Amino acid sequence: MTKQGLIDYVAKNADMSKAEAGRALDAVLDGITAGLKKDKEVVLVGFGKFSVKTRAKREGINPATKEKITIPAKSVASFKAGSKLKDAVK
């Protein structure tokens, strides 16, 4: 499902216009992003947990030149599905 498909679904099931559903979805996504930036974790009980994980610096190889390179450490977003979500997709 695409973002537009999700907006259509929310609009239909929440009895709101597509514009309102789009703004609501954008607000939810902005809230998750802000929560990850501030607290490094967003928990939606039953649905799952978004968190920020840090990948350590590591050595790699440039496939074009076969030269060794250093890949810097970085933070990445992670998601772990909750029990209700896992059960729903079985």
Number of C-alpha atoms within 10 A of each C-alpha: 7 7 11 12 10 14 21 18 15 19 18 13 9 10 11 13 14 16 12 14 22 19 13 15 16 14 12 12 12 12 13 19 16 14 16 17 13 10 10 15 19 20 15 11 12 13 15 17 15 20 19 16 14 11 12 10 11 10 9 12 12 10 8 6 7 9 9 11 11 11 13 10 11 10 10 10 13 13 14 13 15 15 12 12 14 13 10 8 6 5
